[in-house]
Every structure is written in C-alpha cells, then in structure tokens.
C-alpha cells in the first residue's frame, strides 16, 4: 500500500478541483448520502495535546483521518494528520497519505464556498484575524471566489502580521476592531479562548467565517456577533463541539449543504459560518488526490 507524503499530496491537489469536490461532499452530507459520526476526541493532558478520529463512508470510498492538535508546538506544525482510504465495497486498504495539507486546504475551500454563497457580490474588504497557515490558505481560497481590493490582517504577534502583510501586500491592522470595522467578510483563524470578534463592529451584511475555535470550552465570537443567521457544516457536530453555539445559545439556521442543495434559502441577514471541519470534506479531498494519482499513473 502506498503512502503519499505532503509533497506528493501538494502535487496532486488543486483549488480548482478541491472546491467543487468539497461542495459535493457537503451537499451529500446534508442529504444523508455520506455516513459520518461526530469525531471522537482524546485529550493528551500531559502534553497539552488533542488526538481526534474522523471517519466517513462516501459511496464506494471510506476513510478515517487521524488528526492531532498540539497548540504549544514550536518546531512541528500545531495540526498534523494522516488519512487512510479504504474500499467501501471490500474493506481493502487503498492508500494512506499525509493529511496536514488536506486539512489546511479543505478548511479554506469550505470558507470559500461560504463566501461565494453569503458575501455581498460587491464585497471589497476582507479582514483576517490571524497570520498563520490558515490565514494564508484562506487568502488564496477566498480570492478565487471574490476580488478583494483591500485585505486587512491582524495578529496578536505583530511581527507575524507584518510578515504576512508584506508577503501578500496587505494592510496591517493594529487591533481586531480596526481590522473588522467596515469589512465585508471577516475570517477568524486565530487560536483564542475568549471572543475576538464583537457584534458591535460588524455591519448588517457582514459575513463572518469563524474557523479558529473548534472546542466546546472556547469562544471566538461574542453573543452580539452570534446574533445572526448561523450556518454550519453539521448540526450534530456543531451542537456538541462549538463553544460559540453552546455558550451563546444561538439557533442554527441551516447546514451549508442544505443551502447549496437548494433546500434552504440564502439568508438575507448577516451570516456567521461556524466551521468546525468534517470528515466528509477530508475524505472528498483525499479521494480527489488518490484518483488524480491513479489517472496520472494510467496516462
């Protein structure tokens, strides 16, 4: 059985193929065509780590992502993962691959879908809270679906924000408020325990993609920011895993797959897309990589 390292995954995975593949997976998840339990999480308390298992069955393909989150890592990425694909017909193991890049790209691809759906057509200003891997990935993905003449970036580590801003010719913001006020789309990808985004800073049509916090004991949005149409990938996951939903008590308007499938209308009010990450998107991305490899091998 082959193992694809990150460089091989990178050579086989493109935004142009990934975004529609993730869109199909989210629709099928909401339609019940993909089997996916809520992820299982083990805490590695002695090392401040989290180990999660994310399985899914999608047609003839099934798989599991084994993902770790070690927030204090300095010499290794904070998020690392391995994805194993198997045949749903026979149970045969097909391929294993590094899942770090897939996690990075599929997360931003889902936010790109939300931006395509919910951001104003004339959106011009993007605010990014954070300056790490997801900040860069989101910038690339969102620019595929919208043109943002102005992009503001804030990070609690100013030198990181300066580096990010210089690398991509962005505007450095000294505070989260200066980044968010007047923005059409706000992407929150900073690790935090307390809310960074406050509702008083948001416009009536601002889209917030809340990506940075995925545990029930943390918040990235305050209650005023959560006073919006809340869209999620999976109701089952969001009601168990999202501290923003649990803490605010805000109701879920819809799964994004329901809206993509035309089962629910696009909200006309401000939207918060609370993204937690789902196995269906990981398996769709990994399947795309595997099939692309198979195609190249036969050509």
C-alpha positions as CSV (number, residue, x, y, z in Angstrom):
1,X,0.0,0.0,0.0
2,X,1.3,3.4,-1.0
3,X,1.9,6.3,1.3
4,X,1.7,9.9,-0.1
5,X,3.8,12.4,1.7
6,X,2.9,16.1,1.8
7,X,4.8,17.0,-1.3
8,X,3.0,14.3,-3.3
9,X,-0.3,15.5,-2.0
10,X,0.6,19.1,-2.9
11,X,1.4,18.0,-6.5
12,X,-2.0,16.3,-6.9
13,X,-4.4,18.8,-5.2
14,X,-5.6,22.0,-6.7
15,X,-8.0,24.6,-5.5
16,X,-9.9,24.4,-8.8
17,X,-10.7,20.7,-8.3
18,X,-11.0,20.8,-4.5
19,X,-13.7,23.5,-4.1
20,X,-16.3,21.7,-6.2
21,X,-15.3,18.3,-4.6
22,X,-15.9,19.7,-1.1
23,X,-19.2,21.3,-2.3
24,X,-20.5,17.9,-3.5
25,X,-19.4,16.3,-0.2
26,X,-21.2,18.9,1.9
27,X,-24.4,18.6,-0.1
28,X,-24.3,14.8,0.2
29,X,-23.6,15.0,3.9
30,X,-26.7,17.1,4.4
31,X,-28.8,14.8,2.1
32,X,-27.7,11.8,4.2
33,X,-25.7,10.2,1.4
34,X,-22.5,10.3,3.5
35,X,-22.3,8.4,6.8
36,X,-20.3,10.4,9.3
37,X,-20.3,10.3,13.1
38,X,-19.2,13.2,15.2
39,X,-15.5,13.0,15.7
40,X,-14.0,11.1,18.7
41,X,-11.6,13.2,20.7
42,X,-8.9,12.0,23.2
43,X,-7.1,14.6,25.2
44,X,-3.4,14.0,25.8
45,X,-3.3,16.0,29.0
46,X,0.3,15.5,29.9
47,X,1.4,17.1,26.7
48,X,-1.4,19.6,26.1
49,X,-2.5,17.7,23.0
50,X,-5.6,16.6,21.3
51,X,-6.0,13.4,19.3
52,X,-9.1,13.1,17.1
53,X,-10.6,10.3,14.9
54,X,-12.8,11.4,12.0
55,X,-14.3,8.5,9.9
56,X,-16.7,8.7,7.0
57,X,-18.2,6.5,4.3
58,X,-18.9,8.2,0.9
59,X,-20.2,5.8,-1.8
60,X,-17.5,3.3,-2.8
61,X,-14.9,5.1,-0.7
62,X,-14.4,5.2,3.0
63,X,-11.7,6.6,5.2
64,X,-10.6,8.0,8.5
65,X,-8.5,11.0,9.4
66,X,-6.3,10.7,12.5
67,X,-5.5,14.3,13.4
68,X,-3.6,15.9,16.3
69,X,-3.6,19.4,17.7
70,X,-0.7,20.4,19.8
71,X,-1.2,24.2,20.4
72,X,2.2,24.7,22.0
73,X,4.3,23.1,19.2
74,X,7.1,25.4,18.0
75,X,9.3,23.0,15.9
76,X,6.4,21.0,14.5
77,X,3.1,22.1,13.0
78,X,0.3,22.6,15.6
79,X,-2.0,20.5,13.4
80,X,-0.8,17.2,11.9
81,X,-2.8,14.3,10.4
82,X,-2.8,11.0,8.5
83,X,-5.7,9.9,6.3
84,X,-6.4,6.3,5.4
85,X,-8.6,5.5,2.5
86,X,-10.3,2.1,2.0
87,X,-12.7,0.5,-0.4
88,X,-16.3,0.6,0.9
89,X,-17.1,-2.4,-1.2
90,X,-14.5,-4.8,0.2
91,X,-12.8,-3.0,3.1
92,X,-9.5,-3.2,1.3
93,X,-7.0,-0.5,2.4
94,X,-6.2,1.6,-0.7
95,X,-3.8,4.4,0.3
96,X,-2.5,6.3,3.2
97,X,-1.5,10.0,3.0
98,X,-0.3,12.9,5.0
99,X,-3.3,14.9,6.0
100,X,-1.8,18.2,7.2
101,X,-2.1,20.0,3.8
102,X,-5.5,18.4,3.1
103,X,-6.7,19.8,6.4
104,X,-5.3,23.2,5.6
105,X,-6.8,23.4,2.1
106,X,-10.2,21.8,2.7
107,X,-10.8,24.2,5.6
108,X,-10.2,27.2,3.4
109,X,-12.1,25.6,0.5
110,X,-15.2,25.4,2.7
111,X,-14.9,29.0,3.7
112,X,-14.6,29.9,0.0
113,X,-17.9,28.2,-0.6
114,X,-19.5,30.2,2.3
115,X,-18.0,33.4,0.8
116,X,-19.4,32.6,-2.6
117,X,-22.8,32.0,-1.1
118,X,-23.1,34.6,1.5
119,X,-20.8,37.5,0.8
120,X,-22.2,40.5,-1.0
121,X,-21.5,40.4,-4.7
122,X,-19.7,43.8,-4.4
123,X,-17.6,42.8,-1.4
124,X,-14.4,44.7,-1.4
125,X,-12.8,44.5,2.1
126,X,-11.6,41.3,3.7
127,X,-10.4,41.1,7.3
128,X,-8.3,38.2,8.5
129,X,-7.7,37.7,12.2
130,X,-4.6,35.5,12.4
131,X,-1.4,35.2,10.4
132,X,-0.5,31.5,10.3
133,X,-1.2,28.7,7.9
134,X,-4.9,29.1,7.8
135,X,-4.7,32.8,7.2
136,X,-2.6,32.3,4.1
137,X,-4.7,29.4,2.9
138,X,-7.9,31.4,3.3
139,X,-6.5,34.4,1.5
140,X,-5.7,32.2,-1.5
141,X,-9.0,30.4,-1.5
142,X,-11.3,33.4,-0.9
143,X,-9.6,35.3,-3.7
144,X,-10.8,32.6,-6.1
145,X,-14.5,33.4,-5.4
146,X,-14.3,37.2,-4.8
147,X,-12.0,40.1,-5.7
148,X,-10.9,41.9,-2.5
149,X,-9.1,45.2,-3.3
150,X,-8.4,45.7,0.4
151,X,-7.3,43.0,2.8
152,X,-6.6,43.8,6.4
153,X,-4.7,41.5,8.7
154,X,-4.3,41.4,12.5
155,X,-2.4,39.0,14.7
156,X,-1.6,39.1,18.4
157,X,2.0,38.7,17.3
158,X,2.7,41.9,15.4
159,X,5.9,40.7,13.7
160,X,3.9,37.8,12.2
161,X,1.2,40.1,11.0
162,X,3.8,42.4,9.4
163,X,5.5,39.4,7.7
164,X,2.1,38.2,6.3
165,X,1.1,41.7,5.2
166,X,4.4,42.3,3.5
167,X,4.4,38.9,1.7
168,X,1.0,39.5,0.1
169,X,0.8,43.3,0.0
170,X,-1.9,43.5,2.7
171,X,-2.9,46.2,5.2
172,X,-1.7,45.7,8.8
173,X,-4.3,46.5,11.4
174,X,-3.2,47.3,15.0
175,X,-6.3,45.9,16.7
176,X,-9.0,43.3,15.8
177,X,-11.5,46.2,15.8
178,X,-9.6,48.2,13.2
179,X,-9.4,45.1,11.0
180,X,-13.1,44.2,11.4
181,X,-15.0,47.5,11.3
182,X,-16.2,48.2,7.7
183,X,-15.1,44.8,6.4
184,X,-17.5,42.9,4.1
185,X,-16.0,39.5,5.1
186,X,-14.3,38.6,8.3
187,X,-12.2,35.4,8.6
188,X,-11.3,34.5,12.2
189,X,-8.5,31.9,12.2
190,X,-6.6,32.9,15.3
191,X,-6.3,30.5,18.2
192,X,-8.1,32.0,21.1
193,X,-10.0,31.2,24.3
194,X,-12.1,34.4,24.5
195,X,-14.1,36.2,21.8
196,X,-12.0,38.2,19.3
197,X,-14.9,39.3,17.1
198,X,-17.6,41.6,18.7
199,X,-21.0,42.2,17.1
200,X,-20.8,45.9,17.6
201,X,-18.0,46.0,15.0
202,X,-20.0,44.2,12.3
203,X,-22.2,45.6,9.5
204,X,-25.6,44.3,8.8
205,X,-24.4,42.3,5.8
206,X,-21.0,41.3,7.0
207,X,-20.1,37.6,6.6
208,X,-18.1,36.1,9.4
209,X,-16.2,32.8,8.8
210,X,-15.4,31.6,12.3
211,X,-12.7,28.9,11.9
212,X,-10.2,29.4,14.7
213,X,-12.0,27.7,17.6
214,X,-13.3,24.1,17.4
215,X,-13.8,23.0,21.0
216,X,-16.8,23.5,23.3
217,X,-14.9,25.3,26.0
218,X,-13.6,28.2,23.9
219,X,-15.2,31.2,22.0
220,X,-14.1,33.4,19.2
221,X,-17.3,35.4,18.8
222,X,-19.3,37.3,21.4
223,X,-23.1,36.9,21.9
224,X,-23.8,40.0,19.8
225,X,-21.8,38.6,16.9
226,X,-23.7,35.4,17.2
227,X,-27.0,37.3,16.7
228,X,-27.0,36.3,13.1
229,X,-28.1,33.5,10.7
230,X,-25.8,30.7,11.9
231,X,-24.7,28.2,9.2
232,X,-22.7,25.1,10.0
233,X,-21.3,22.1,8.2
234,X,-23.0,19.6,10.5
235,X,-25.7,20.2,13.1
236,X,-24.7,17.1,15.0
237,X,-21.1,18.3,15.3
238,X,-21.8,22.0,15.9
239,X,-24.2,21.4,18.8
240,X,-21.5,19.2,20.6
241,X,-18.3,20.9,19.6
242,X,-18.8,24.6,19.1
243,X,-18.3,26.8,22.2
244,X,-19.7,29.8,20.3
245,X,-23.0,27.9,19.8
246,X,-23.1,26.3,23.2
247,X,-22.1,29.5,25.0
248,X,-24.5,31.9,23.2
249,X,-27.4,29.5,22.8
250,X,-27.8,30.8,19.2
251,X,-30.0,28.6,17.0
252,X,-28.7,27.1,13.8
253,X,-30.3,28.4,10.7
254,X,-29.0,25.7,8.3
255,X,-26.2,23.4,7.3
256,X,-24.3,24.8,4.4
257,X,-25.0,21.7,2.4
258,X,-28.8,22.3,2.7
259,X,-28.4,25.8,1.2
260,X,-26.0,24.5,-1.6
261,X,-28.7,21.9,-2.4
262,X,-31.4,24.5,-2.6
263,X,-33.3,23.1,0.5
264,X,-33.0,26.3,2.4
265,X,-32.8,29.9,1.0
266,X,-29.7,32.0,1.4
267,X,-30.2,34.2,4.4
268,X,-30.8,37.9,3.8
269,X,-29.4,39.0,7.2
270,X,-25.8,38.8,8.5
271,X,-24.4,35.3,8.4
272,X,-22.0,33.6,10.7
273,X,-20.5,30.5,9.1
274,X,-19.2,28.4,12.1
275,X,-16.7,26.0,10.6
276,X,-15.5,23.0,12.6
277,X,-14.3,20.7,9.9
278,X,-16.0,17.5,8.9
279,X,-14.6,14.1,7.8
280,X,-16.8,14.2,4.7
281,X,-14.6,17.1,3.3
282,X,-11.4,15.3,4.3
283,X,-12.4,12.1,2.5
284,X,-13.5,14.0,-0.5
285,X,-10.2,15.8,-0.7
286,X,-8.2,12.6,-0.1
287,X,-10.3,10.8,-2.7
288,X,-9.5,13.5,-5.2
289,X,-5.8,13.1,-4.5
290,X,-5.9,9.4,-4.9
291,X,-8.0,9.4,-8.1
292,X,-5.7,12.1,-9.6
293,X,-2.7,9.8,-8.8
294,X,-4.5,6.8,-10.5
295,X,-5.2,8.9,-13.5
296,X,-1.6,10.1,-13.9
297,X,-0.4,6.5,-13.5
298,X,-2.5,5.3,-16.4
299,X,-1.7,8.2,-18.8
